[in-house]
Amino acid sequence: MTLPVFGAAEITEAASPELIFRAVREALIAHAEGRTSVPPPMVLEFPAQQGDCHVKAGHVDGSPHFAVKIASTFASVNNGLMLVVDATTGVPAGVLADEGLLTAWRTAAAGALITHAMSPTGIDEVAVLGTGEQARLQVEWLRKLRPLNRVRVWGRRPEAADNLCRALQARGIDARPDALDAGAPIVITTTAARSPLPVEAFRTALQVTGVGTDMPGKHELPEQLFAGALVATDDHAQCLDHGDFGNAVRAGVVAADTDIAVGTVLRDGRPAYDGLSIADLTGIGAVDAAVGSAVLRALTKS
Amino acid sequence: MTLPVFGAAEITEAASPELIFRAVREALIAHAEGRTSVPPPMVLEFPAQQGDCHVKAGHVDGSPHFAVKIASTFASVNNGLMLVVDATTGVPAGVLADEGLLTAWRTAAAGALITHAMSPTGIDEVAVLGTGEQARLQVEWLRKLRPLNRVRVWGRRPEAADNLCRALQARGIDARPDALDAGAPIVITTTAARSPLPVEAFRTALQVTGVGTDMPGKHELPEQLFAGALVATDDHAQCLDHGDFGNAVRAGVVAADTDIAVGTVLRDGRPAYDGLSIADLTGIGAVDAAVGSAVLRALTKS
Protein backbone atom coordinates (compact mmCIF):
# COMPACT_ATOMS: atom_id res chain seq x y z
CA MET A 1 0.00 0.00 0.00
CA THR A 2 1.38 3.40 -0.94
CA LEU A 3 0.25 6.46 0.91
CA PRO A 4 -1.08 9.02 -1.56
CA VAL A 5 0.33 12.54 -1.28
CA PHE A 6 -1.51 15.42 -2.90
CA GLY A 7 0.15 18.76 -3.57
CA ALA A 8 -1.10 22.31 -3.46
CA ALA A 9 -2.15 22.46 -7.13
CA GLU A 10 -4.36 19.37 -6.98
CA ILE A 11 -5.81 20.46 -3.65
CA THR A 12 -6.63 23.91 -5.02
CA GLU A 13 -8.51 22.29 -7.88
CA ALA A 14 -10.48 19.88 -5.67
CA ALA A 15 -11.25 22.22 -2.77
CA SER A 16 -13.97 24.50 -4.09
CA PRO A 17 -15.17 27.29 -1.79
CA GLU A 18 -18.55 25.50 -1.67
CA LEU A 19 -16.87 22.32 -0.40
CA ILE A 20 -14.87 24.24 2.20
CA PHE A 21 -17.86 26.31 3.36
CA ARG A 22 -20.02 23.20 3.73
CA ALA A 23 -17.38 21.22 5.64
CA VAL A 24 -16.54 24.13 7.96
CA ARG A 25 -20.20 24.96 8.66
CA GLU A 26 -21.15 21.35 9.40
CA ALA A 27 -18.11 20.83 11.63
CA LEU A 28 -18.74 24.02 13.62
CA ILE A 29 -22.36 22.96 14.18
CA ALA A 30 -21.28 19.43 15.14
CA HIS A 31 -18.75 20.93 17.56
CA ALA A 32 -21.41 23.11 19.17
CA GLU A 33 -23.58 20.03 19.59
CA GLY A 34 -20.82 18.00 21.22
CA ARG A 35 -20.42 15.65 18.26
CA THR A 36 -16.65 16.08 17.87
CA SER A 37 -13.40 15.00 19.52
CA VAL A 38 -10.77 17.70 19.77
CA PRO A 39 -7.69 17.30 21.98
CA PRO A 40 -5.97 20.54 23.03
CA PRO A 41 -3.59 21.72 20.27
CA MET A 42 0.19 21.54 20.53
CA VAL A 43 2.60 24.38 19.85
CA LEU A 44 6.32 24.13 19.17
CA GLU A 45 8.29 27.38 19.16
CA PHE A 46 11.55 28.18 17.37
CA PRO A 47 12.44 31.68 18.57
CA ALA A 48 15.81 31.84 16.79
CA GLN A 49 14.04 31.24 13.47
CA GLN A 50 11.02 33.42 14.31
CA GLY A 51 9.09 30.20 13.85
CA ASP A 52 6.26 28.31 15.41
CA CYS A 53 4.38 25.17 14.54
CA HIS A 54 0.80 24.44 15.61
CA VAL A 55 -0.45 20.88 15.63
CA LYS A 56 -4.18 20.29 15.70
CA ALA A 57 -6.15 17.09 15.58
CA GLY A 58 -9.82 16.27 15.55
CA HIS A 59 -12.70 14.13 14.45
CA VAL A 60 -16.35 14.75 13.72
CA ASP A 61 -18.40 11.82 15.03
CA GLY A 62 -19.36 9.52 12.19
CA SER A 63 -16.89 11.01 9.71
CA PRO A 64 -14.88 8.38 7.78
CA HIS A 65 -11.63 10.17 8.66
CA PHE A 66 -9.87 11.96 11.45
CA ALA A 67 -6.99 14.32 10.78
CA VAL A 68 -3.80 15.65 12.27
CA LYS A 69 -2.60 18.95 10.91
CA ILE A 70 0.62 20.87 11.22
CA ALA A 71 0.68 24.58 10.42
CA SER A 72 4.01 26.34 10.64
CA THR A 73 4.97 29.98 10.31
CA PHE A 74 8.69 30.72 10.00
CA ALA A 75 9.76 34.32 9.39
CA SER A 76 6.18 35.11 8.29
CA VAL A 77 6.10 32.28 5.72
CA ASN A 78 3.28 29.77 6.25
CA ASN A 79 3.55 26.10 5.51
CA GLY A 80 2.06 22.87 6.68
CA LEU A 81 0.20 19.77 5.75
CA MET A 82 -2.58 17.54 6.88
CA LEU A 83 -2.61 13.82 7.53
CA VAL A 84 -5.97 12.24 6.92
CA VAL A 85 -6.48 8.91 8.69
CA ASP A 86 -9.18 6.26 8.33
CA ALA A 87 -11.32 6.56 11.47
CA THR A 88 -12.38 2.91 11.47
CA THR A 89 -8.92 1.33 11.09
CA GLY A 90 -6.36 3.95 12.12
CA VAL A 91 -4.60 3.49 8.76
CA PRO A 92 -3.26 6.69 7.15
CA ALA A 93 -5.44 7.46 4.11
CA GLY A 94 -3.61 10.38 2.55
CA VAL A 95 -1.32 13.35 3.01
CA LEU A 96 -2.56 16.75 1.91
CA ALA A 97 0.68 18.65 1.32
CA ASP A 98 -1.24 21.90 1.02
CA GLU A 99 1.56 24.25 2.16
CA GLY A 100 -0.92 25.74 4.63
CA LEU A 101 -3.66 26.55 2.10
CA LEU A 102 -6.38 24.52 3.82
CA THR A 103 -5.71 26.23 7.14
CA ALA A 104 -5.95 29.61 5.43
CA TRP A 105 -9.19 28.65 3.70
CA ARG A 106 -10.90 27.08 6.69
CA THR A 107 -10.03 30.18 8.74
CA ALA A 108 -11.41 32.39 5.97
CA ALA A 109 -14.55 30.27 5.68
CA ALA A 110 -15.19 30.17 9.43
CA GLY A 111 -14.67 33.93 9.70
CA ALA A 112 -16.90 34.69 6.73
CA LEU A 113 -19.66 32.34 7.90
CA ILE A 114 -19.88 33.77 11.41
CA THR A 115 -19.37 37.39 10.30
CA HIS A 116 -22.23 36.96 7.83
CA ALA A 117 -24.46 35.16 10.34
CA MET A 118 -23.94 37.73 13.10
CA SER A 119 -24.09 40.95 11.05
CA PRO A 120 -27.38 42.72 10.39
CA THR A 121 -28.58 42.12 6.82
CA GLY A 122 -27.66 44.77 4.28
CA ILE A 123 -24.41 45.90 5.81
CA ASP A 124 -21.82 46.03 3.06
CA GLU A 125 -18.97 47.98 4.66
CA VAL A 126 -16.07 46.19 6.28
CA ALA A 127 -12.89 47.28 8.01
CA VAL A 128 -10.11 44.74 8.17
CA LEU A 129 -7.21 45.11 10.59
CA GLY A 130 -4.07 43.38 9.42
CA THR A 131 -2.57 43.21 5.96
CA GLY A 132 -1.49 39.59 5.50
CA GLU A 133 -2.93 36.71 3.48
CA GLN A 134 -5.72 36.16 6.00
CA ALA A 135 -6.83 39.80 5.79
CA ARG A 136 -7.29 39.40 2.04
CA LEU A 137 -9.03 36.04 2.40
CA GLN A 138 -11.49 37.24 5.06
CA VAL A 139 -12.66 39.93 2.64
CA GLU A 140 -12.77 37.65 -0.39
CA TRP A 141 -14.62 34.84 1.37
CA LEU A 142 -17.12 37.18 3.05
CA ARG A 143 -17.85 38.61 -0.40
CA LYS A 144 -18.87 35.10 -1.49
CA LEU A 145 -21.67 35.32 1.11
CA ARG A 146 -22.82 38.96 0.85
CA PRO A 147 -22.13 41.97 -1.41
CA LEU A 148 -19.40 44.29 -0.14
CA ASN A 149 -19.32 47.89 -1.30
CA ARG A 150 -16.54 49.44 0.73
CA VAL A 151 -13.55 47.84 2.41
CA ARG A 152 -11.19 49.74 4.71
CA VAL A 153 -7.75 48.32 5.47
CA TRP A 154 -5.64 49.24 8.46
CA GLY A 155 -2.15 47.98 9.22
CA ARG A 156 0.80 49.08 11.28
CA ARG A 157 2.78 49.59 8.09
CA PRO A 158 0.96 51.92 5.63
CA GLU A 159 2.73 50.41 2.61
CA ALA A 160 1.41 46.95 3.53
CA ALA A 161 -2.12 48.39 3.73
CA ASP A 162 -1.62 50.00 0.32
CA ASN A 163 -0.46 46.70 -1.12
CA LEU A 164 -3.47 44.82 0.23
CA CYS A 165 -5.82 47.50 -1.10
CA ARG A 166 -4.29 47.14 -4.56
CA ALA A 167 -4.67 43.35 -4.39
CA LEU A 168 -8.34 43.70 -3.41
CA GLN A 169 -8.94 46.38 -6.05
CA ALA A 170 -7.52 44.01 -8.65
CA ARG A 171 -10.33 41.65 -7.63
CA GLY A 172 -12.92 44.37 -8.18
CA ILE A 173 -13.30 45.38 -4.53
CA ASP A 174 -13.49 49.04 -3.50
CA ALA A 175 -10.69 48.89 -0.92
CA ARG A 176 -8.98 51.90 0.66
CA PRO A 177 -6.47 52.37 3.46
CA ASP A 178 -8.01 53.50 6.72
CA ALA A 179 -6.17 55.73 9.19
CA LEU A 180 -8.75 54.67 11.82
CA ASP A 181 -10.78 57.83 11.10
CA ALA A 182 -13.48 56.07 9.07
CA GLY A 183 -14.20 52.66 10.56
CA ALA A 184 -17.02 50.35 9.49
CA PRO A 185 -19.96 48.45 10.99
CA ILE A 186 -18.14 45.12 10.44
CA VAL A 187 -14.58 44.90 11.77
CA ILE A 188 -12.42 41.83 11.17
CA THR A 189 -9.08 41.42 12.93
CA THR A 190 -6.43 39.21 11.34
CA THR A 191 -3.20 40.20 13.08
CA ALA A 192 -0.57 38.44 15.17
CA ALA A 193 -0.94 41.18 17.81
CA ARG A 194 0.20 40.50 21.37
CA SER A 195 -1.37 43.65 22.78
CA PRO A 196 -4.80 45.08 21.95
CA LEU A 197 -5.35 46.91 18.66
CA PRO A 198 -6.33 50.63 18.85
CA VAL A 199 -9.79 50.88 20.40
CA GLU A 200 -10.83 53.64 17.94
CA ALA A 201 -10.75 51.02 15.17
CA PHE A 202 -13.91 49.52 16.71
CA ARG A 203 -15.73 52.83 17.31
CA THR A 204 -18.40 52.24 14.63
CA ALA A 205 -18.53 48.44 14.89
CA LEU A 206 -21.73 46.41 15.17
CA GLN A 207 -19.95 43.11 14.53
CA VAL A 208 -16.33 42.27 15.36
CA THR A 209 -14.74 39.02 14.19
CA GLY A 210 -11.27 38.13 15.49
CA VAL A 211 -9.30 35.32 13.86
CA GLY A 212 -5.74 36.08 15.04
CA THR A 213 -5.56 34.60 18.56
CA ASP A 214 -4.22 31.15 17.82
CA MET A 215 -2.00 30.63 20.87
CA PRO A 216 -1.41 31.92 24.40
CA GLY A 217 0.04 35.44 24.40
CA LYS A 218 -1.91 36.69 21.39
CA HIS A 219 -4.29 39.61 21.99
CA GLU A 220 -6.19 41.54 19.30
CA LEU A 221 -9.43 42.92 20.76
CA PRO A 222 -9.49 45.57 23.51
CA GLU A 223 -11.05 43.95 26.57
CA GLN A 224 -13.62 46.72 27.06
CA LEU A 225 -15.32 45.77 23.78
CA PHE A 226 -16.61 42.63 25.48
CA ALA A 227 -18.58 44.53 28.17
CA GLY A 228 -22.23 43.85 27.38
CA ALA A 229 -21.46 42.37 23.97
CA LEU A 230 -22.99 39.22 22.49
CA VAL A 231 -19.99 36.86 22.29
CA ALA A 232 -19.72 33.72 20.16
CA THR A 233 -16.70 31.40 20.50
CA ASP A 234 -15.68 28.57 18.19
CA ASP A 235 -14.56 26.53 21.22
CA HIS A 236 -15.42 27.63 24.73
CA ALA A 237 -12.39 26.13 26.50
CA GLN A 238 -9.89 27.08 23.81
CA CYS A 239 -11.16 30.69 23.63
CA LEU A 240 -10.97 30.90 27.41
CA ASP A 241 -7.42 29.56 27.25
CA HIS A 242 -6.00 31.74 24.49
CA GLY A 243 -8.72 33.65 22.65
CA ASP A 244 -9.64 37.29 23.20
CA PHE A 245 -12.69 36.08 25.11
CA GLY A 246 -10.25 34.63 27.66
CA ASN A 247 -8.29 37.89 27.72
CA ALA A 248 -11.53 39.77 28.54
CA VAL A 249 -12.53 37.21 31.18
CA ARG A 250 -9.10 37.49 32.85
CA ALA A 251 -9.46 41.30 32.78
CA GLY A 252 -12.74 40.92 34.69
CA VAL A 253 -14.81 42.49 31.90
CA VAL A 254 -17.08 39.47 31.30
CA ALA A 255 -17.94 36.25 33.09
CA ALA A 256 -16.52 33.00 31.74
CA ASP A 257 -19.98 31.54 31.05
CA THR A 258 -21.41 34.33 28.92
CA ASP A 259 -20.42 33.10 25.46
CA ILE A 260 -22.53 31.18 22.98
CA ALA A 261 -21.20 28.74 20.38
CA VAL A 262 -20.39 29.88 16.86
CA GLY A 263 -21.97 26.64 15.61
CA THR A 264 -25.22 27.43 17.39
CA VAL A 265 -25.39 30.80 15.65
CA LEU A 266 -24.70 29.13 12.30
CA ARG A 267 -27.46 26.59 12.96
CA ASP A 268 -30.13 28.82 14.54
CA GLY A 269 -29.24 32.30 13.34
CA ARG A 270 -28.20 35.29 15.41
CA PRO A 271 -30.12 35.70 18.66
CA ALA A 272 -32.12 38.96 18.91
CA TYR A 273 -29.58 41.46 20.21
CA ASP A 274 -29.15 45.19 19.75
CA GLY A 275 -25.60 45.93 20.86
CA LEU A 276 -22.17 44.90 19.63
CA SER A 277 -21.62 41.25 18.75
CA ILE A 278 -18.21 39.59 18.73
CA ALA A 279 -16.99 36.30 17.28
CA ASP A 280 -13.79 34.89 18.76
CA LEU A 281 -12.20 32.24 16.53
CA THR A 282 -9.17 30.23 17.66
CA GLY A 283 -9.38 27.43 15.09
CA ILE A 284 -10.45 23.91 15.99
CA GLY A 285 -9.03 20.57 14.92
CA ALA A 286 -12.45 19.07 14.15
CA VAL A 287 -12.93 21.72 11.46
CA ASP A 288 -9.54 20.84 9.99
CA ALA A 289 -10.52 17.17 10.05
CA ALA A 290 -13.82 17.85 8.28
CA VAL A 291 -12.07 19.87 5.60
CA GLY A 292 -9.32 17.29 5.19
CA SER A 293 -11.82 14.45 4.89
CA ALA A 294 -13.94 16.34 2.34
CA VAL A 295 -10.93 17.33 0.24
CA LEU A 296 -9.45 13.81 0.30
CA ARG A 297 -12.80 12.36 -0.77
CA ALA A 298 -12.99 14.89 -3.60
CA LEU A 299 -9.44 14.04 -4.69
CA THR A 300 -10.00 10.29 -4.60
CA LYS A 301 -13.64 10.42 -5.73
CA SER A 302 -14.48 8.21 -2.76
CA MET B 1 8.69 20.41 -4.68
CA THR B 2 7.39 16.92 -3.98
CA LEU B 3 7.23 15.63 -0.47
CA PRO B 4 9.10 12.32 -0.26
CA VAL B 5 7.24 9.43 1.35
CA PHE B 6 9.17 6.41 2.58
CA GLY B 7 7.49 3.10 3.30
CA ALA B 8 8.08 0.41 5.88
CA ALA B 9 10.49 -1.64 3.77
CA GLU B 10 12.85 1.27 3.03
CA ILE B 11 12.67 2.44 6.64
CA THR B 12 13.49 -1.04 7.92
CA GLU B 13 16.57 -1.10 5.72
CA ALA B 14 17.78 2.36 6.75
CA ALA B 15 16.99 2.21 10.47
CA SER B 16 19.66 -0.05 11.92
CA PRO B 17 19.43 -0.84 15.63
CA GLU B 18 22.68 1.11 16.08
CA LEU B 19 21.09 4.20 14.51
CA ILE B 20 17.96 3.85 16.66
CA PHE B 21 19.91 3.21 19.87
CA ARG B 22 22.14 6.24 19.25
CA ALA B 23 19.25 8.59 18.43
CA VAL B 24 17.16 7.42 21.40
CA ARG B 25 20.07 7.62 23.84
CA GLU B 26 21.13 11.10 22.73
CA ALA B 27 17.55 12.39 22.80
CA LEU B 28 16.87 11.01 26.29
CA ILE B 29 20.06 12.66 27.56
CA ALA B 30 19.19 15.94 25.81
CA HIS B 31 15.72 15.76 27.37
CA ALA B 32 17.18 15.23 30.85
CA GLU B 33 19.40 18.27 30.28
CA GLY B 34 16.50 20.49 29.19
CA ARG B 35 17.67 20.68 25.57
CA THR B 36 14.36 19.61 24.00
CA SER B 37 10.90 21.01 23.26
CA VAL B 38 8.05 18.60 23.89
CA PRO B 39 4.43 19.79 24.00
CA PRO B 40 2.01 17.53 25.90
CA PRO B 41 0.81 14.71 23.62
CA MET B 42 -2.69 14.49 22.17
CA VAL B 43 -4.97 11.45 22.32
CA LEU B 44 -8.03 10.77 20.18
CA GLU B 45 -10.24 7.87 21.22
CA PHE B 46 -12.55 5.75 19.07
CA PRO B 47 -14.31 3.46 21.55
CA ALA B 48 -16.66 1.89 18.99
CA GLN B 49 -13.63 0.72 16.97
CA GLN B 50 -11.53 -0.16 20.05
CA GLY B 51 -9.19 2.45 18.67
CA ASP B 52 -7.01 5.26 19.87
CA CYS B 53 -4.53 7.57 18.24
CA HIS B 54 -1.64 9.24 20.04
CA VAL B 55 -0.04 12.31 18.54
CA LYS B 56 3.38 13.34 19.77
CA ALA B 57 5.65 16.13 18.66
CA GLY B 58 9.09 17.25 19.68
CA HIS B 59 12.43 18.76 18.85
CA VAL B 60 15.95 18.31 20.16
CA ASP B 61 17.67 21.71 20.28
CA GLY B 62 20.00 22.10 17.33
CA SER B 63 18.56 19.17 15.38
CA PRO B 64 17.88 19.94 11.70
CA HIS B 65 14.33 18.55 12.02
CA PHE B 66 11.38 18.46 14.32
CA ALA B 67 8.73 15.78 14.00
CA VAL B 68 5.06 15.12 14.53
CA LYS B 69 4.08 11.50 14.92
CA ILE B 70 0.80 9.68 14.96
CA ALA B 71 0.57 6.21 16.45
CA SER B 72 -2.77 4.46 16.26
CA THR B 73 -3.99 1.18 17.68
CA PHE B 74 -7.31 -0.09 16.38
CA ALA B 75 -8.53 -3.51 17.53
CA SER B 76 -4.95 -4.30 18.65
CA VAL B 77 -3.46 -3.42 15.23
CA ASN B 78 -0.78 -0.71 15.33
CA ASN B 79 -0.26 1.82 12.60
CA GLY B 80 1.05 5.31 12.24
CA LEU B 81 3.51 7.55 10.55
CA MET B 82 5.89 10.37 11.22
CA LEU B 83 6.15 13.76 9.60
CA VAL B 84 9.66 15.14 9.64
CA VAL B 85 9.83 18.92 9.24
CA ASP B 86 12.79 21.24 8.59
CA ALA B 87 13.41 23.05 11.87
CA THR B 88 14.87 26.15 10.23
CA THR B 89 12.12 26.78 7.67
CA GLY B 90 9.01 24.88 8.83
CA VAL B 91 8.84 23.13 5.46
CA PRO B 92 7.85 19.42 5.57
CA ALA B 93 10.95 17.37 4.71
CA GLY B 94 9.54 13.87 4.48
CA VAL B 95 6.89 11.41 5.56
CA LEU B 96 7.99 8.19 7.21
CA ALA B 97 5.05 5.88 6.53
CA ASP B 98 6.45 3.33 8.92
CA GLU B 99 3.14 1.69 9.94
CA GLY B 100 4.17 2.20 13.55
CA LEU B 101 7.55 0.47 13.32
CA LEU B 102 9.59 3.45 14.51
CA THR B 103 7.40 3.85 17.58
CA ALA B 104 7.85 0.17 18.37
CA TRP B 105 11.61 0.37 17.90
CA ARG B 106 12.17 3.56 19.86
CA THR B 107 10.11 2.10 22.71
CA ALA B 108 12.17 -1.08 22.55
CA ALA B 109 15.43 0.88 22.42
CA ALA B 110 14.50 3.17 25.31
CA GLY B 111 13.39 0.20 27.42
CA ALA B 112 16.50 -1.81 26.62
CA LEU B 113 18.86 1.11 27.26
CA ILE B 114 17.45 1.96 30.67
CA THR B 115 16.93 -1.68 31.71
CA HIS B 116 20.56 -2.38 30.87
CA ALA B 117 21.82 0.80 32.56
CA MET B 118 19.88 0.22 35.79
CA SER B 119 20.39 -3.54 36.18
CA PRO B 120 23.38 -4.94 38.02
CA THR B 121 26.00 -6.32 35.62
CA GLY B 122 25.81 -10.03 34.93
CA ILE B 123 22.08 -10.49 35.34
CA ASP B 124 20.86 -12.50 32.39
CA GLU B 125 17.36 -13.55 33.49
CA VAL B 126 14.34 -11.54 32.46
CA ALA B 127 10.61 -11.84 33.01
CA VAL B 128 8.38 -10.05 30.55
CA LEU B 129 4.73 -9.35 31.34
CA GLY B 130 2.61 -9.00 28.24
CA THR B 131 2.67 -11.02 25.05
CA GLY B 132 2.40 -8.47 22.22
CA GLU B 133 4.91 -7.09 19.75
CA GLN B 134 6.49 -4.87 22.37
CA ALA B 135 7.06 -7.80 24.73
CA ARG B 136 9.04 -9.55 22.00
CA LEU B 137 10.95 -6.37 21.07
CA GLN B 138 11.94 -5.54 24.65
CA VAL B 139 13.60 -8.94 24.94
CA GLU B 140 15.23 -8.80 21.49
CA TRP B 141 16.59 -5.27 21.94
CA LEU B 142 17.86 -5.91 25.47
CA ARG B 143 19.71 -8.92 24.10
CA LYS B 144 21.55 -6.55 21.75
CA LEU B 145 23.00 -4.91 24.90
CA ARG B 146 23.63 -7.87 27.22
CA PRO B 147 23.49 -11.67 27.01
CA LEU B 148 20.20 -13.22 28.13
CA ASN B 149 20.10 -16.81 29.28
CA ARG B 150 16.55 -17.28 30.50
CA VAL B 151 13.40 -15.40 29.59
CA ARG B 152 10.06 -15.93 31.34
CA VAL B 153 6.84 -14.79 29.70
CA TRP B 154 3.59 -14.12 31.51
CA GLY B 155 0.30 -13.10 29.91
CA ARG B 156 -3.34 -13.18 30.82
CA ARG B 157 -3.89 -15.68 28.01
CA PRO B 158 -1.59 -18.72 28.30
CA GLU B 159 -1.77 -19.44 24.55
CA ALA B 160 -0.45 -15.94 23.80
CA ALA B 161 2.45 -16.54 26.19
CA ASP B 162 3.14 -19.86 24.44
CA ASN B 163 3.15 -18.14 21.06
CA LEU B 164 5.58 -15.47 22.21
CA CYS B 165 7.87 -18.11 23.72
CA ARG B 166 7.91 -19.96 20.42
CA ALA B 167 8.73 -16.73 18.55
CA LEU B 168 11.60 -16.01 20.94
CA GLN B 169 12.83 -19.61 20.82
CA ALA B 170 12.94 -19.32 17.03
CA ARG B 171 15.39 -16.46 17.58
CA GLY B 172 17.55 -18.64 19.78
CA ILE B 173 16.29 -17.36 23.11
CA ASP B 174 15.55 -19.73 26.00
CA ALA B 175 12.00 -18.51 26.63
CA ARG B 176 9.39 -20.27 28.77
CA PRO B 177 5.93 -19.38 30.01
CA ASP B 178 5.83 -18.26 33.63
CA ALA B 179 2.87 -18.87 35.90
CA LEU B 180 4.29 -16.22 38.26
CA ASP B 181 5.98 -18.93 40.34
CA ALA B 182 9.47 -18.29 38.95
CA GLY B 183 10.01 -14.58 38.39
CA ALA B 184 13.30 -12.97 37.47
CA PRO B 185 15.63 -10.20 38.68
CA ILE B 186 14.67 -8.05 35.68
CA VAL B 187 10.94 -7.56 35.06
CA ILE B 188 9.67 -5.68 32.00
CA THR B 189 5.99 -4.78 31.68
CA THR B 190 4.55 -4.22 28.21
CA THR B 191 0.79 -4.45 28.72
CA ALA B 192 -2.17 -2.16 28.15
CA ALA B 193 -3.30 -2.85 31.74
CA ARG B 194 -5.68 -0.42 33.42
CA SER B 195 -5.25 -1.99 36.86
CA PRO B 196 -2.03 -3.18 38.49
CA LEU B 197 -0.47 -6.47 37.37
CA PRO B 198 -0.17 -9.24 40.02
CA VAL B 199 2.29 -8.14 42.68
CA GLU B 200 3.84 -11.62 42.91
CA ALA B 201 5.25 -11.09 39.41
CA PHE B 202 7.70 -8.60 40.94
CA ARG B 203 8.66 -10.71 43.97
CA THR B 204 12.22 -11.41 42.79
CA ALA B 205 12.77 -8.15 40.90
CA LEU B 206 15.83 -5.94 41.26
CA GLN B 207 14.94 -3.85 38.22
CA VAL B 208 11.45 -3.16 36.86
CA THR B 209 10.94 -1.38 33.54
CA GLY B 210 7.41 -0.35 32.56
CA VAL B 211 6.67 0.74 29.00
CA GLY B 212 2.87 0.35 28.83
CA THR B 213 1.50 3.52 30.45
CA ASP B 214 1.07 5.73 27.41
CA MET B 215 -2.09 7.61 28.41
CA PRO B 216 -4.24 8.48 31.43
CA GLY B 217 -6.03 5.45 32.83
CA LYS B 218 -3.22 2.97 32.17
CA HIS B 219 -1.74 1.23 35.22
CA GLU B 220 0.79 -1.62 35.16
CA LEU B 221 2.94 -1.51 38.30
CA PRO B 222 1.50 -2.09 41.79
CA GLU B 223 1.92 1.18 43.72
CA GLN B 224 3.64 -0.48 46.68
CA LEU B 225 6.65 -1.34 44.47
CA PHE B 226 7.56 2.33 44.46
CA ALA B 227 8.00 2.57 48.24
CA GLY B 228 11.71 3.18 48.79
CA ALA B 229 12.61 2.32 45.18
CA LEU B 230 15.02 4.24 42.97
CA VAL B 231 12.71 5.65 40.27
CA ALA B 232 13.78 6.96 36.85
CA THR B 233 11.23 8.65 34.57
CA ASP B 234 11.63 9.52 30.89
CA ASP B 235 9.67 12.75 31.45
CA HIS B 236 8.89 13.93 34.95
CA ALA B 237 5.65 15.78 34.13
CA GLN B 238 4.34 13.16 31.74
CA CYS B 239 5.05 10.29 34.15
CA LEU B 240 3.32 12.24 36.91
CA ASP B 241 0.37 12.77 34.59
CA HIS B 242 -0.11 9.26 33.27
CA GLY B 243 2.83 7.02 34.14
CA ASP B 244 2.93 4.49 36.94
CA PHE B 245 5.09 6.95 38.88
CA GLY B 246 2.05 9.26 38.89
CA ASN B 247 -0.20 6.40 39.98
CA ALA B 248 2.13 5.75 42.94
CA VAL B 249 2.33 9.46 43.81
CA ARG B 250 -1.48 9.75 43.77
CA ALA B 251 -1.67 6.67 46.02
CA GLY B 252 0.59 8.47 48.50
CA VAL B 253 3.36 5.87 48.25
CA VAL B 254 6.07 8.27 47.02
CA ALA B 255 6.58 12.02 46.84
CA ALA B 256 6.31 13.72 43.46
CA ASP B 257 9.91 14.97 43.54
CA THR B 258 11.68 11.67 44.17
CA ASP B 259 12.35 10.58 40.60
CA ILE B 260 15.53 10.99 38.59
CA ALA B 261 15.70 11.32 34.81
CA VAL B 262 16.25 8.29 32.60
CA GLY B 263 18.61 10.43 30.51
CA THR B 264 20.73 11.21 33.56
CA VAL B 265 21.14 7.50 34.29
CA LEU B 266 22.10 6.87 30.67
CA ARG B 267 24.67 9.66 30.82
CA ASP B 268 26.15 9.10 34.30
CA GLY B 269 25.33 5.47 35.05
CA ARG B 270 23.16 4.08 37.78
CA PRO B 271 23.53 5.82 41.14
CA ALA B 272 24.75 3.59 43.97
CA TYR B 273 21.58 1.98 45.29
CA ASP B 274 20.87 -1.38 46.87
CA GLY B 275 17.12 -1.83 46.64
CA LEU B 276 14.65 -2.12 43.80
CA SER B 277 15.02 0.27 40.89
CA ILE B 278 12.15 1.19 38.54
CA ALA B 279 12.11 2.87 35.13
CA ASP B 280 8.80 4.44 34.10
CA LEU B 281 8.65 5.13 30.35
CA THR B 282 5.73 7.01 28.80
CA GLY B 283 7.36 7.87 25.46
CA ILE B 284 8.44 11.40 24.56
CA GLY B 285 8.06 13.31 21.33
CA ALA B 286 11.65 14.52 21.32
CA VAL B 287 12.81 10.91 21.07
CA ASP B 288 10.46 10.34 18.14
CA ALA B 289 11.83 13.50 16.52
CA ALA B 290 15.43 12.37 16.97
CA VAL B 291 14.65 8.97 15.48
CA GLY B 292 12.69 10.50 12.61
CA SER B 293 15.47 12.94 11.80
CA ALA B 294 18.16 10.26 11.91
CA VAL B 295 16.14 7.87 9.72
CA LEU B 296 15.26 10.57 7.19
CA ARG B 297 18.91 11.58 6.96
CA ALA B 298 19.91 7.94 6.44
CA LEU B 299 17.25 7.55 3.74
CA THR B 300 18.24 10.72 1.90
CA LYS B 301 21.98 10.46 2.66
CA SER B 302 21.84 14.06 3.88
Interface residues (C-beta under 8 A of the other chain):
Chain A: T2 L3 V5 G7 S37 P39 P40 P41 M42 V43 L44 E45 F46 Q49 G51 C53 V55 A57 G58 H59 F66 V68 I70 S72 T73 F74 V77 N79 G80 L81 L83 V85 A87 T88 T89 G90 V91 P92 V95 A97
Chain B: T2 L3 V5 G7 S37 P39 P40 P41 M42 V43 L44 E45 F46 Q49 G51 C53 V55 A57 G58 H59 F66 V68 I70 S72 T73 F74 V77 N79 G80 L81 L83 V85 A87 T88 T89 G90 V91 P92 V95 A97
